[in-house]
Amino acid sequence: LKVTINCAARTFTVRTERQFLGKMRYPRSWKTVYAAAAGQSKDHIYDIIDTGRPWKKPVAKWARIPGGTIVQAGGKVWNQNNRCHWCGARTNTPICKNGRGMVKFIVRIDAGTHHQVGIARK
């Protein structure tokens, strides 16, 4: 899934290679957001693929994860590891700290059903 964040408009869009899935707005009180993914079943595996911005250094890596889940491949893969329902992970690098610009990233779904992909506040 491709995610594009418009920092000035405080919106993000999600699309597949074939179709537009949605556009959402986040509140002004969210000063910083993070790339995020979550799932309903307990078998999700997500890869985070940055497109060069804002992650020139360090590159995007999954960071905040629920107990018992696993981060693999140097932080690029989050595995739900059959540990939790409706849980997720977010990256370690904040997005839109200055409130300007466009940010793009890709979340590749390797396993699981009922996905939530976009941004997280914390």
N, C-alpha and C positions, 0 to 999 in steps of 0.2 A: 504494500500500500504506500502511495506517495502522499506525504503530508507537506503542505505549504502554510507557513505562518506569516501573516502580515502584521508586523509589530505595531505599526502606527494605527491601523484600523482595529487592532486587538481581535483578529479573526484567524481561524485556521480552516483549511479545506482538506478533505481526504478523498482520494480517488484510486481506482485500480488502473491497470493498463487499459482497460476497456471502457470504464464508466466513472462518472462523477458520483460520489456517495453523499457528500454533504458539506455544508459550510456552517461553522458555529462561531459564536462570539464569546469572549471571556471578559470578566469584569475588570474595570479600571483598578480595583483594589489588588489585583494580581500583578505585582510589580515585576516579577520574574516567573517564567514558566520553564518547563522541562519537557523533552520528548518522552512519551510514555506509551505503554501497551499493557493490556490486561485481558484476562479471559475467564469465562464461566466454568468450563470444565477444568480438570486438574492436569491436563496433558499438553499444555501450550509450550511451544518453543518458538522464540522470536529472535531474529537477527536485526540489529540496528545498522543501517548503512548511511553514513553521512555523505553529503554532497559537497563537502568542502567548506561549508559555512554554517554555523559559526565555529566549527570544530577544526580549525587548522592545527592547533595544538592546545590541549590534548584532543585526540580524536574522540568521537562519541563512544561512550561505554555505558552499559547498564550499571547502575550504582545502587540505588535504594531498593532492596528486595525483601520480601517477607521471609521469615525464618523457614529453613528447610528447602527453599528453592536454590537454584544453582546458577551462577554466572560462569560461562565457559568461553573459550577461544579469546583469551585476553580481554574479556569484558564485552565482546561483541554479541554473544549469544546468551539469552536468558531462558532457562529451562524451569518450568513450573514444578517438575519432579514429583507429580502426584501429591503435593503437599497442601494445596489450598484451593477453594472455589472462589471465583470472583476476586482474584488478587492480581496484582500487576507490578511492574517495575518502571522506574524512570531513569533517565540518564544522569550522569554526574555533572554535566556542564549546563549552566543556565542559558536560556534563550531570551532575547528581547530585553536585556538589562537596560539598554539606553532608549527603548521605546521606538526605535526606528528600524527600517529595513525589512527584507524578506528572508526567511529561513526555510530551507527545504531539507527533508530527510526521508528515508525509506525504511519501512519496517517490513521485513520479509517473514511471512508466516510459514513455519516449517511443520507445525502440528497444532491441533486443537480446533475447537469450534466456538462460536459466539464470541467474537473479538471486539475489543474496544481499543482503538488506536488514535492517538492525538497528542494532547498535552496534559501535564499535571502541574498543580500549583506548588507542591512540595515534594 
